[in-house]
Amino acid sequence: DAGITQSPRHKVTETGTPVTLRCHQTENHRYMYWYRQDPGHGLRLIHYSYGVKDTDKGEVSDGYSVSRSKTEDFLLTLESATSSQTSVYFCATGEVGSKETQYFGPGTRLLVL
Amino acid sequence: LAKTTQPISMDSYEGQEVNITCSHNNIATNDYITWYQQFPSQGPRFIIQGYKTKVTNEVASLFIPADRKSSTLSLPRVSLSDTAVYYCLVGVLTGGGNKLTFGTGTQLKVEL
């Protein structure tokens, strides 16, 4: 499995507070992704990155921002957390030429009270 | 974006062959079809990928008809450990993640 770690693995926070989730990879993959997973919705793409400082929006980007200052790190920030952002967040990486395959991290479970 | 449709759930017994079909009517010419497996509290894991016809690996087979508007994941002789959610993904990494679409997944339950 690709070396992808996410931190924290679990977090409880209050509405209105900022939250940053970190994804770290050791595979030197060019592409990195943030997904959220909710019952009944499967996996939905939040933001993705196609290189250092190159990011773009996914399907459900409202309320989220991302940054990628290094190849290995991709940060997801909830500027002001809301209860609707309670979810499990997965980071993934990928590289063109690796058969379009994505490698997923273990996930971060976020609860916004 | 290529929207995908899968059955919500399927039940099977150990030793049987399971076929899960994914519909993707507006698949684009460059899109690949990839299947992932997900166990509770874990991230999805790659199973198999194809572009057309049939692909087989040590875990599964993937059947894609000529029109590529659907695909079927075939799991031979399932066991209890195959109980998981299976996702069909259509798209390409090139050009960015906005060309990737996950289905809502199929919950496969395998019983004795």
Interface residues (C-beta under 8 A of the other chain):
Chain A: D1 I4 Y31 Y33 Y35 G40 H41 G42 L43 R44 L45 Y48 Y50 D56 K57 G58 E59 F90 A92 G94 E95 V96 K99 E100 T101 Q102 Y103 F104 G105 P106 G107
Chain B: Y32 T34 Y36 S41 Q42 G43 P44 R45 F46 Q49 Y87 L89 G91 V92 L93 T94 G96 G97 N98 L100 F102 G103 T104 G105
